[in-house]
């Protein structure tokens, strides 16, 4: 198998040109900025593209299409967009308003209500967890991207050294002997070569050096793109936030020309209206809206804090939220057109090849791509798209942590040397991600994905100062949503999550009880910040009344 040479210098050169253009010093605000101390976005398009990149992530591609077909196809769109209107957009608007008014990140913003600063710490904890494992997913996409630079994709056939006797290539004939369990070549490669999965979460085995190397590449790229904060990332997103749509369109055009594609799309969209009466469908719709928009993770507040004071964040919240949801729907067409083709080729139902999460991104879809002519090209495009989608979210996660630290310290030196804070956070993030590159890494990654951000912090704050920023009062609809509708929906999500809770599994592996305890500890570690800091603030505020600790500072 001959590997096609790759010139990484092209990509690095693009990053460097974006980062160091105009000869500005890293971390130094431009004189024309309204906020001369922290700096602002170069223009409003940069903010919108960055926020789109933050909201539109891997979940739009690998989770929404699966939820849609599982919850009634086209019928799922109805509760999905209802939740967008009554929960997603109002919460998005609230967080953008909060960050824009204060011009502070997720930690400093709580100066308006000191007792709730624990919410900011909780947001930092959540962003830390997500930033650690999210970059590991990106690094796996990097690895598959590099492995796709061949004449023949290595997961097409079962004649590789890592393949097990149960392996069945998509081009081959499945075993008919019931003694053997058929395992696809892509699944075999993912488990036994890429990840080399151990027999349990407690058996770390060895570090997978190729994955570790890709993790280093991923963190270096993230750091370079954020070396000047929003001044550099704002330039990079012109590419990272838009090119995925080019790839999606290319894959969609190719997909709908394939035999069986229409049956896959029908499977994705055909409405089953009776499922609208199922509470689980509404719960999935609300959860997907809430988590895909990134509410309560601190990123929205952070990105908006670099806006100019009178920016129309009401308009931006609608544009970004609708774009995020529209991308999810569009990605469903791309995914199911290819899966429909694969099901038609194998002579099975679409449900037998449909998957979600890492199973879709690194097993089902790559396997489907092997059936296409010039399959390495389509594989390169697909994994490059995943990389860009992941980086868009990762930029904001890292910037959230860096901005919180810089705002909290607040000295002129730390502001001028923000680049060193970015480097430090990136190095710590890389080191904390190393255990996820071991043979037990996939177990820990899924544990963090299921528990670390599953009970995201949601605190509905008072309506404040929106009129001063926008020049007009917030519409009555948003005030009603903020006070009544959104809190009700969020409470519903939490109750639904508890009722529907099932212990995590990985294929046939059942997680031991001690690992679930760790998972719940991660989930509670962000929430517990709220009461702990509130009690601390009350204890140290001698002579102050409860309302003085609770209310907005002068």
Backbone torsions as a table, in degrees:
resi	resn	phi	psi	omega
1	UNK	NA	117.6	-176.8
2	UNK	-92.0	128.2	179.3
3	UNK	-89.0	128.3	178.0
4	UNK	-72.7	128.3	-180.0
5	UNK	-59.8	144.9	179.2
6	UNK	-126.9	138.3	-179.9
7	UNK	-107.4	95.7	-178.6
8	UNK	-69.3	-18.2	-177.6
9	UNK	-59.4	-29.7	-179.3
10	UNK	-61.8	-46.9	-177.9
11	UNK	-68.6	-43.5	-179.6
12	UNK	-63.1	-39.0	178.7
13	UNK	-62.3	-40.6	178.6
14	UNK	-61.2	-43.4	-179.8
15	UNK	-63.8	-45.7	-177.0
16	UNK	-64.3	-40.2	178.0
17	UNK	-61.3	-42.8	-179.8
18	UNK	-66.3	-38.0	-174.3
19	UNK	-72.7	-44.8	-170.1
20	UNK	-103.0	10.8	179.6
21	UNK	-64.6	154.2	-179.0
22	UNK	71.6	-3.5	175.9
23	UNK	66.5	21.3	-179.0
24	UNK	-75.1	151.6	178.5
25	UNK	-77.8	137.0	179.5
26	UNK	-54.4	130.2	175.4
27	UNK	82.2	-3.3	-176.2
28	UNK	-93.9	124.8	179.5
29	UNK	-63.2	150.1	175.6
30	UNK	-82.5	145.4	-173.2
31	UNK	-59.3	-32.0	-176.3
32	UNK	-77.6	-4.8	-179.6
33	UNK	-64.3	140.5	176.4
34	UNK	-64.1	-42.2	176.2
35	UNK	-96.7	92.2	-173.2
36	UNK	-68.3	-17.8	-177.6
37	UNK	-85.7	-45.7	-176.6
38	UNK	-99.0	-26.3	-175.6
39	UNK	90.3	164.0	178.3
40	UNK	-131.4	171.8	173.2
41	UNK	-61.7	149.4	177.6
42	UNK	-59.3	-39.0	173.9
43	UNK	-160.2	173.6	-173.7
44	UNK	-71.0	-25.8	178.0
45	UNK	-62.5	-37.2	179.8
46	UNK	-62.3	-41.6	178.1
47	UNK	-64.3	-46.0	-178.8
48	UNK	-62.7	-45.6	-179.7
49	UNK	-65.0	-40.0	178.2
50	UNK	-63.9	-42.8	179.6
51	UNK	-67.7	-36.8	175.0
52	UNK	-63.6	-43.3	177.8
53	UNK	-62.8	-34.2	178.2
54	UNK	-70.0	-46.1	-176.5
55	UNK	-75.1	-42.7	-179.1
56	UNK	-84.1	103.4	-178.1
57	UNK	-127.7	-159.2	-176.8
58	UNK	-63.2	-31.9	-179.0
59	UNK	-62.4	-29.1	178.0
60	UNK	-65.2	-30.2	-177.6
61	UNK	-92.8	-41.1	-171.0
62	UNK	-105.7	-5.1	179.7
63	UNK	-116.2	-46.9	-175.6
64	UNK	-59.3	-49.0	-179.2
65	UNK	-56.7	-38.8	179.1
66	UNK	-66.0	-45.2	178.5
67	UNK	-61.2	-37.4	-177.2
68	UNK	-64.1	-51.5	-177.4
69	UNK	-70.4	-30.0	-179.5
70	UNK	-74.2	-26.2	-174.2
71	UNK	-109.9	31.6	172.3
72	UNK	106.0	15.3	176.4
73	UNK	59.3	-126.7	-178.2
74	UNK	-61.0	-26.4	179.1
75	UNK	-64.5	-27.2	179.9
76	UNK	-66.1	-24.5	-179.3
77	UNK	-62.1	-32.2	-177.4
78	UNK	-63.7	-57.6	177.5
79	UNK	-64.9	-29.2	-179.2
80	UNK	-62.8	-48.1	-178.4
81	UNK	-77.8	-25.7	172.4
82	UNK	-62.3	-44.7	179.1
83	UNK	-67.2	-32.5	176.8
84	UNK	-62.5	-45.2	-175.4
85	UNK	-70.8	-42.8	-171.9
86	UNK	-94.7	-12.0	-179.0
87	UNK	-130.7	-51.4	-173.7
88	UNK	-61.7	-58.4	-177.3
89	UNK	-64.7	-44.7	178.0
90	UNK	-59.1	-43.0	179.4
91	UNK	-67.2	-40.2	178.8
92	UNK	-60.8	-46.2	179.2
93	UNK	-62.2	-41.3	-179.1
94	UNK	-61.9	-45.9	-178.0
95	UNK	-68.6	-40.4	177.0
96	UNK	-62.0	-41.5	179.6
97	UNK	-62.6	-42.7	-178.2
98	UNK	-61.4	-49.9	-178.9
99	UNK	-67.9	-39.1	-177.2
100	UNK	-67.8	-39.2	-177.9
101	UNK	-66.7	-44.7	-174.2
102	UNK	-83.5	-21.4	-173.6
103	UNK	54.2	40.0	178.1
104	UNK	-135.6	157.2	-179.9
105	UNK	-76.9	-169.0	-171.3
106	UNK	-67.6	-16.4	178.4
107	UNK	-95.9	-50.4	-178.7
108	UNK	-66.4	-24.5	-176.6
109	UNK	-62.4	-23.6	-176.5
110	UNK	-81.6	10.2	168.7
111	UNK	-61.8	-22.2	178.8
112	UNK	-72.2	-18.2	178.6
113	UNK	-152.0	84.5	-168.4
114	UNK	-53.7	-36.3	-175.1
115	UNK	-66.5	-22.2	-177.5
116	UNK	-97.2	16.4	178.9
117	UNK	-62.6	-22.4	176.3
118	UNK	-59.7	-26.9	175.8
119	UNK	-61.8	-41.5	178.6
120	UNK	-63.3	-42.0	176.9
121	UNK	-63.8	-38.7	177.6
122	UNK	-62.4	-41.0	177.0
123	UNK	-61.0	-39.7	178.5
124	UNK	-64.3	-39.9	178.7
125	UNK	-62.4	-46.5	179.7
126	UNK	-61.4	-46.5	180.0
127	UNK	-63.0	-33.8	177.7
128	UNK	-65.2	-49.3	179.1
129	UNK	-57.1	-50.0	-176.6
130	UNK	-64.7	-42.0	-179.5
131	UNK	-61.0	-34.2	180.0
132	UNK	-67.1	-54.4	-173.7
133	UNK	-82.6	-24.6	-179.5
134	UNK	-65.1	-38.5	179.5
135	UNK	-70.9	-25.0	174.7
136	UNK	-68.2	-39.8	175.6
137	UNK	-62.1	-42.1	178.1
138	UNK	-62.0	-39.8	-177.7
139	UNK	-67.9	-32.7	175.5
140	UNK	-66.8	-38.6	175.6
141	UNK	-63.3	-39.5	174.7
142	UNK	-57.9	-44.6	-177.6
143	UNK	-62.5	-46.0	178.3
144	UNK	-65.0	-34.1	177.4
145	UNK	-61.2	-47.3	178.7
146	UNK	-65.5	-38.0	-179.5
147	UNK	-69.6	-17.9	179.6
148	UNK	-81.2	-6.9	-179.5
149	UNK	-82.7	60.5	-177.9
150	UNK	-138.5	168.9	173.9
151	UNK	-76.7	-27.2	-178.5
152	UNK	-137.4	121.6	-179.3
153	UNK	-60.1	131.7	-173.3
154	UNK	-68.7	-8.8	177.7
155	UNK	-104.8	21.1	178.9
156	UNK	-81.0	-42.3	-176.3
157	UNK	-122.5	176.0	-175.2
158	UNK	-111.2	29.7	-178.6
159	UNK	-103.6	24.1	179.2
160	UNK	-94.1	155.4	-177.4
161	UNK	-58.6	-28.6	-175.8
162	UNK	-84.8	-10.7	-175.7
163	UNK	-68.6	144.1	177.7
164	UNK	-95.3	166.6	178.5
165	UNK	-60.5	-21.2	-177.9
166	UNK	-84.2	-5.0	-175.3
167	UNK	-66.3	136.4	175.3
168	UNK	-132.2	112.5	178.6
169	UNK	-68.1	150.3	-178.8
170	UNK	-64.7	-22.8	176.9
171	UNK	-86.3	-12.9	-174.7
172	UNK	-94.0	-173.2	-179.7
173	UNK	-102.0	126.7	-179.7
174	UNK	-62.0	150.9	176.6
175	UNK	-67.6	144.2	177.7
176	UNK	-105.0	-10.2	179.3
177	UNK	-77.5	121.1	-176.4
178	UNK	-67.2	-12.4	179.2
179	UNK	-66.0	-28.1	-176.5
180	UNK	-104.1	144.0	175.0
181	UNK	-99.1	123.2	-179.6
182	UNK	-68.5	127.7	177.5
183	UNK	-125.4	126.6	-178.4
184	UNK	-65.2	155.0	-179.9
185	UNK	-62.5	-37.3	-179.8
186	UNK	-68.9	-40.2	177.3
187	UNK	-66.9	-38.6	179.1
188	UNK	-63.3	-43.4	179.9
189	UNK	-66.9	-44.1	-177.8
190	UNK	-60.6	-43.4	-175.3
191	UNK	-80.4	-44.2	-169.5
192	UNK	-98.3	-11.0	179.6
193	UNK	-123.4	-57.0	-177.3
194	UNK	-62.3	-53.6	-178.1
195	UNK	-95.9	-26.5	-176.7
196	UNK	46.9	57.4	-169.8
197	UNK	-61.6	134.2	177.6
198	UNK	-79.3	-177.1	-176.0
199	UNK	-85.6	-1.4	179.4
200	UNK	-176.0	165.5	-175.5
201	UNK	-66.4	-23.9	-179.7
202	UNK	-85.6	-10.7	-179.4
203	UNK	-100.8	92.8	-175.5
204	UNK	-72.1	-27.5	-179.7
205	UNK	62.9	-135.0	-178.6
206	UNK	-111.9	160.5	174.6
207	UNK	-74.4	131.9	177.2
208	UNK	-81.1	101.0	-173.0
209	UNK	-57.3	-40.5	177.2
210	UNK	-60.9	-38.9	178.7
211	UNK	-69.1	-40.2	178.3
212	UNK	-61.2	-42.4	178.2
213	UNK	-62.4	-41.8	178.5
214	UNK	-67.9	-32.4	176.5
215	UNK	-64.7	-40.8	177.2
216	UNK	-62.8	-43.0	177.8
217	UNK	-59.4	-43.6	-178.1
218	UNK	-62.4	-45.3	-179.7
219	UNK	-68.2	-35.6	177.4
220	UNK	-63.4	-43.8	179.1
221	UNK	-61.9	-44.5	179.8
222	UNK	-62.0	-44.4	-179.8
223	UNK	-62.9	-46.1	-179.3
224	UNK	-60.6	-38.4	-179.2
225	UNK	-72.5	-20.0	-179.2
226	UNK	-110.3	11.9	-173.1
227	UNK	-62.6	-27.7	175.8
228	UNK	-111.8	23.9	179.7
229	UNK	65.8	-138.1	-177.4
230	UNK	-70.7	-16.6	178.6
231	UNK	-68.8	-34.6	178.8
232	UNK	-91.1	-44.9	-179.9
233	UNK	-63.4	-31.4	178.5
234	UNK	-63.9	-26.1	176.7
235	UNK	-84.0	-39.3	-177.4
236	UNK	-64.6	-34.7	-175.4
237	UNK	-67.1	-16.7	173.9
238	UNK	-57.0	-30.3	178.4
239	UNK	-97.1	-51.1	-173.2
240	UNK	-66.3	-27.7	-178.1
241	UNK	-91.4	-14.9	-176.9
242	UNK	-108.6	-35.6	-175.8
243	UNK	-63.3	-32.9	175.3
244	UNK	-55.0	-31.8	178.5
245	UNK	-71.2	-31.6	174.7
246	UNK	-64.7	-45.1	-179.9
247	UNK	-65.4	-44.2	178.1
248	UNK	-57.6	-41.8	-179.3
249	UNK	-67.0	-41.9	177.7
250	UNK	-61.5	-46.2	179.7
251	UNK	-65.8	-35.4	179.5
252	UNK	-66.9	-46.5	179.5
253	UNK	-61.1	-41.5	178.3
254	UNK	-68.0	-38.4	-176.1
255	UNK	-66.0	-44.1	-175.0
256	UNK	-72.3	-11.8	177.3
257	UNK	-86.3	-4.4	-175.9
258	UNK	-90.0	150.6	178.3
259	UNK	-69.2	129.4	-179.1
260	UNK	94.9	-7.6	-177.7
261	UNK	-63.2	-40.5	-178.3
262	UNK	-63.4	-38.2	178.7
263	UNK	-65.2	-35.3	176.8
264	UNK	-66.3	-42.3	178.8
265	UNK	-66.7	-38.6	176.4
266	UNK	-61.7	-39.9	179.0
267	UNK	-63.0	-34.0	-179.5
268	UNK	-73.7	-37.0	-170.2
269	UNK	-105.7	-23.9	-174.8
270	UNK	-54.2	118.0	-175.4
271	UNK	-75.8	139.3	171.1
272	UNK	-117.7	87.3	-169.1
273	UNK	-63.9	-23.6	-179.3
274	UNK	-64.5	-22.6	-177.8
275	UNK	-75.1	-13.1	178.4
276	UNK	-63.0	-25.9	179.8
277	UNK	-79.8	-4.7	-179.2
278	UNK	-86.6	123.8	-178.8
279	UNK	-62.1	-29.7	-179.2
280	UNK	-63.0	-36.2	179.1
281	UNK	-62.9	-44.5	179.1
282	UNK	-67.5	-36.6	177.2
283	UNK	-64.1	-43.2	177.8
284	UNK	-64.8	-38.8	179.5
285	UNK	-64.5	-45.7	-179.7
286	UNK	-64.7	-43.5	-179.3
287	UNK	-63.7	-43.0	-178.9
288	UNK	-64.1	-42.0	177.8
289	UNK	-62.5	-47.6	-174.3
290	UNK	-63.8	-47.7	-175.1
291	UNK	-79.3	-33.3	-177.9
292	UNK	-70.5	-28.8	177.9
293	UNK	-79.1	-13.3	177.9
294	UNK	75.7	25.5	179.7
295	UNK	-67.4	143.0	174.7
296	UNK	70.2	15.5	175.5
297	UNK	-100.0	-7.4	178.5
298	UNK	96.4	-19.4	-176.7
299	UNK	-66.6	-40.0	-178.4
300	UNK	-66.3	-42.9	177.6
301	UNK	-61.5	-43.3	-178.1
302	UNK	-64.1	-48.3	-178.9
303	UNK	-62.9	-40.8	-179.2
304	UNK	-69.8	-23.0	-178.3
305	UNK	-67.1	-16.1	178.4
306	UNK	-96.7	6.2	174.9
307	UNK	-76.0	159.3	169.5
308	UNK	-73.7	152.6	-167.8
309	UNK	-59.4	-38.7	-175.1
310	UNK	-97.2	17.8	176.8
311	UNK	-62.9	144.1	-179.6
312	UNK	-82.9	82.0	-178.7
313	UNK	-73.4	-16.8	174.0
314	UNK	-63.1	-47.0	177.2
315	UNK	-63.0	-44.6	-177.5
316	UNK	-62.7	-39.6	-178.1
317	UNK	-63.1	-38.2	178.6
318	UNK	-70.0	-45.5	-179.0
319	UNK	-59.7	-48.5	-175.1
320	UNK	-69.1	-43.4	-178.9
321	UNK	-63.7	-45.3	-179.7
322	UNK	-66.6	-39.6	177.5
323	UNK	-61.5	-42.5	179.2
324	UNK	-59.4	-48.7	-178.0
325	UNK	-70.3	-38.3	177.1
326	UNK	-62.2	-37.0	177.4
327	UNK	-63.8	-40.0	178.4
328	UNK	-59.5	-46.4	-179.5
329	UNK	-64.4	-43.5	-179.5
330	UNK	-63.1	-42.1	179.3
331	UNK	-61.4	-31.6	177.9
332	UNK	-61.0	-39.6	176.9
333	UNK	-63.1	-41.8	-179.0
334	UNK	-64.4	-46.5	-176.7
335	UNK	-66.6	-48.8	-172.1
336	UNK	-79.1	-19.6	173.5
337	UNK	-66.8	-41.6	178.6
338	UNK	-71.7	-42.0	179.3
339	UNK	-65.8	-34.3	175.6
340	UNK	-63.6	-40.3	176.2
341	UNK	-62.8	-43.2	-179.4
342	UNK	-64.6	-43.0	179.0
343	UNK	-63.0	-40.3	178.2
344	UNK	-64.1	-40.2	-179.9
345	UNK	-65.3	-39.6	-177.4
346	UNK	-87.3	-9.5	-179.6
347	UNK	71.1	33.7	179.9
348	UNK	-124.7	171.7	177.2
349	UNK	-75.5	152.5	-179.1
350	UNK	-59.4	-33.3	-178.6
351	UNK	-61.0	-24.0	-178.4
352	UNK	-79.2	-17.6	178.8
353	UNK	-111.0	-12.0	179.9
354	UNK	-72.2	140.7	179.6
355	UNK	-151.4	178.7	178.0
356	UNK	-144.6	168.8	178.2
357	UNK	65.7	-152.1	179.6
358	UNK	-57.1	-28.5	178.8
359	UNK	-62.8	-34.3	177.3
360	UNK	-77.0	-46.1	-173.3
361	UNK	-70.5	-36.0	-171.8
362	UNK	-116.0	1.5	178.5
363	UNK	-130.0	-67.4	-171.7
364	UNK	-65.5	-52.1	-175.9
365	UNK	-68.3	-44.6	175.9
366	UNK	-58.8	-36.1	178.1
367	UNK	-66.0	-40.1	178.8
368	UNK	-64.1	-36.0	-178.4
369	UNK	-67.2	-23.6	179.1
370	UNK	-66.5	-18.0	-179.0
371	UNK	-82.0	-12.1	-176.5
372	UNK	-88.1	148.9	169.9
373	UNK	-62.4	147.1	-176.6
374	UNK	53.0	46.4	-175.3
375	UNK	-57.3	-35.1	178.2
376	UNK	-59.5	-34.7	179.3
377	UNK	-63.4	-47.4	-179.1
378	UNK	-66.3	-35.2	178.0
379	UNK	-67.0	-42.3	176.8
380	UNK	-59.0	-45.7	-179.9
381	UNK	-62.7	-44.0	-177.1
382	UNK	-63.0	-49.0	-176.8
383	UNK	-73.5	-29.4	173.9
384	UNK	-65.1	-38.0	176.3
385	UNK	-62.9	-44.5	178.6
386	UNK	-60.9	-40.8	179.1
387	UNK	-60.5	-47.3	-178.5
388	UNK	-66.1	-40.7	177.5
389	UNK	-61.8	-41.8	179.4
390	UNK	-67.6	-42.2	-178.9
391	UNK	-63.4	-37.3	179.5
392	UNK	-58.2	-40.7	177.0
393	UNK	-73.3	-40.8	-177.1
394	UNK	-64.8	-35.7	176.5
395	UNK	-54.3	-47.9	-175.4
396	UNK	-72.3	-34.6	178.3
397	UNK	-63.0	-45.1	179.7
398	UNK	-68.7	-42.1	179.5
399	UNK	-63.3	-33.4	177.3
400	UNK	-60.0	-46.3	-178.9
401	UNK	-68.9	-44.4	-178.3
402	UNK	-63.8	-46.5	-179.5
403	UNK	-62.6	-39.4	179.3
404	UNK	-61.5	-43.8	179.7
405	UNK	-65.5	-46.9	-178.0
406	UNK	-64.1	-43.5	179.6
407	UNK	-64.8	-37.7	-177.0
408	UNK	-68.6	-42.6	178.3
409	UNK	-73.8	-49.8	167.6
410	UNK	72.0	6.0	-179.9
411	UNK	-79.5	159.6	178.4
412	UNK	-62.1	-35.6	-178.5
413	UNK	-64.6	-45.2	-176.8
414	UNK	-68.4	-33.3	178.2
415	UNK	-68.8	-42.3	-179.4
416	UNK	-70.0	-29.2	-177.7
417	UNK	-109.1	36.3	-180.0
418	UNK	-58.9	-27.9	-179.9
419	UNK	-58.1	-38.2	-179.1
420	UNK	-68.4	-34.4	175.4
421	UNK	-64.6	-43.7	178.0
422	UNK	-59.4	-44.4	178.8
423	UNK	-62.5	-43.9	-179.8
424	UNK	-62.3	-44.4	179.2
425	UNK	-64.6	-38.9	179.5
426	UNK	-64.6	-42.2	179.6
427	UNK	-64.8	-45.0	178.2
428	UNK	-62.1	-42.5	178.3
429	UNK	-60.9	-40.7	177.7
430	UNK	-62.9	-47.1	-178.2
431	UNK	-63.5	-40.1	178.8
432	UNK	-69.4	-21.8	178.8
433	UNK	-85.1	-13.1	-177.9
434	UNK	-57.5	-43.9	178.2
435	UNK	-57.9	-25.5	179.8
436	UNK	-78.7	-5.4	176.1
437	UNK	-97.8	4.3	176.7
438	UNK	-82.4	-179.8	-179.1
439	UNK	-68.8	-19.4	175.9
440	UNK	-97.7	6.7	-173.7
441	UNK	-59.7	-39.8	-177.7
442	UNK	-63.7	-33.3	177.6
443	UNK	-64.7	-44.8	-178.9
444	UNK	-70.7	-35.8	178.2
445	UNK	-61.3	-47.2	179.8
446	UNK	-67.3	-34.1	177.7
447	UNK	-63.0	-45.4	179.0
448	UNK	-66.6	-39.7	-178.9
449	UNK	-63.8	-36.0	-176.6
450	UNK	-83.4	-27.5	-172.7
451	UNK	-116.1	-35.7	-170.6
452	UNK	-61.5	-38.0	-177.2
453	UNK	-121.1	14.7	-176.2
454	UNK	-72.9	-28.9	176.8
455	UNK	-112.3	60.0	-176.0
456	UNK	-58.3	150.8	-177.3
457	UNK	-71.1	126.4	177.1
458	UNK	-132.4	107.2	175.3
459	UNK	-124.2	116.1	179.2
460	UNK	-83.6	114.7	-176.2
461	UNK	-91.1	173.0	178.2
462	UNK	-66.2	153.2	174.7
463	UNK	-77.7	118.6	-173.9
464	UNK	-141.9	134.0	166.3
465	UNK	60.3	10.8	-179.5
466	UNK	-66.0	-39.2	-179.3
467	UNK	-60.9	-38.4	-178.0
468	UNK	-65.3	-35.5	-177.8
469	UNK	-76.5	-46.2	-171.5
470	UNK	-84.9	-23.9	-175.6
471	UNK	88.2	-0.8	175.1
472	UNK	-149.5	150.8	-177.0
473	UNK	-70.0	152.7	176.8
474	UNK	-63.1	141.6	-179.3
475	UNK	-56.8	152.2	179.4
476	UNK	-56.4	-36.3	-179.8
477	UNK	-56.6	-44.5	-178.3
478	UNK	-70.0	-37.0	178.8
479	UNK	-64.7	-37.4	177.1
480	UNK	-67.6	-43.1	179.5
481	UNK	-62.6	-44.0	-177.9
482	UNK	-64.5	-37.9	-175.2
483	UNK	-83.6	-36.0	-170.1
484	UNK	-125.3	-56.2	-169.9
485	UNK	-67.4	-52.4	-177.2
486	UNK	-62.4	-45.3	175.9
487	UNK	-58.5	-37.8	178.2
488	UNK	-63.6	-44.5	-179.0
489	UNK	-65.2	-41.4	179.9
490	UNK	-64.5	-41.2	175.9
491	UNK	-61.4	-40.3	177.4
492	UNK	-61.1	-41.9	179.4
493	UNK	-61.4	-45.3	-179.0
494	UNK	-63.3	-45.0	179.0
495	UNK	-63.6	-43.5	179.4
496	UNK	-61.0	-41.3	-179.7
497	UNK	-62.8	-41.2	179.7
498	UNK	-67.5	-45.1	-177.9
499	UNK	-64.5	-41.4	-175.8
500	UNK	-86.4	5.6	-175.4
501	UNK	-61.9	132.9	172.9
502	UNK	-134.3	138.6	178.5
503	UNK	-56.4	141.3	-176.4
504	UNK	-68.5	145.1	174.6
505	UNK	-135.2	160.3	173.6
506	UNK	-129.5	106.3	-170.9
507	UNK	55.7	-117.0	179.7
508	UNK	-96.8	1.1	-177.0
509	UNK	-83.7	127.8	177.8
510	UNK	-100.9	125.5	-177.6
511	UNK	-66.7	137.5	176.8
512	UNK	-67.7	160.5	-175.1
513	UNK	-62.0	-38.6	-177.8
514	UNK	-62.0	-33.5	179.2
515	UNK	-71.3	-34.0	177.3
516	UNK	-67.4	-34.7	175.8
517	UNK	-61.6	-42.0	176.9
518	UNK	-62.7	-40.2	178.8
519	UNK	-60.8	-46.8	178.7
520	UNK	-65.5	-34.3	177.6
521	UNK	-63.3	-39.8	176.8
522	UNK	-64.0	-41.4	-179.5
523	UNK	-63.8	-40.7	-177.2
524	UNK	-79.5	-21.0	-176.1
525	UNK	-62.1	-29.4	177.5
526	UNK	-81.7	-41.0	-177.9
527	UNK	-68.0	-37.8	-174.9
528	UNK	-66.6	-18.4	178.1
529	UNK	-61.2	-31.3	-174.6
530	UNK	-66.7	-57.9	-179.4
531	UNK	-68.4	-33.2	-179.0
532	UNK	-63.1	-47.4	-179.3
533	UNK	-69.4	-35.7	179.1
534	UNK	-61.5	-44.6	178.4
535	UNK	-65.7	-39.6	178.3
536	UNK	-61.9	-44.4	-177.9
537	UNK	-64.5	-40.1	178.7
538	UNK	-65.6	-39.5	-177.2
539	UNK	-67.1	-37.3	-176.1
540	UNK	-89.8	-7.4	-178.4
541	UNK	-95.4	66.8	-179.3
542	UNK	-69.2	136.3	178.6
543	UNK	84.9	-6.4	179.1
544	UNK	-97.9	144.3	176.1
545	UNK	-78.6	166.0	-179.9
546	UNK	-60.5	-40.6	-178.7
547	UNK	-67.1	-33.0	178.2
548	UNK	-66.8	-34.1	177.3
549	UNK	-74.8	-34.4	-174.9
550	UNK	-80.4	-40.8	-166.2
551	UNK	-82.7	175.5	-177.0
552	UNK	-64.2	137.0	176.8
553	UNK	-72.6	149.7	177.9
554	UNK	-69.8	NA	NA
